[in-house]
Amino acid sequence: MGFVRRRTRRRTMLVAGGLAYAAGRRAGGQGQQEEEYYDEPPPAPPPPAETGATSEMDQLKQLAELHESGVLTDEEFAAEKAKILGT
């Protein structure tokens, strides 16, 4: 009886393997579509924001507010302004 059981198990394994093979072949057509998707170049990164000019302007505005409120003297304001503008 052992021989009959083995044959049944082998046949079941062959059928299951055949089904898996057929399913893989059917999915093979979808794999080509995925490959085409990956052939497209990635989207371009967004352009960098202009931080240099805006940060300098923000710093100058902050310095002007401090100068107007009396926290900074005329000399301190002029020195910090020169540092920011690089002159």
Residue pairs with C-beta under 8 A, 6 or more apart in sequence:
56 84
56 85
59 84
60 81
60 84
63 72
63 77
63 80
63 81
63 84
64 77
66 72
66 77
67 74
67 77
72 80
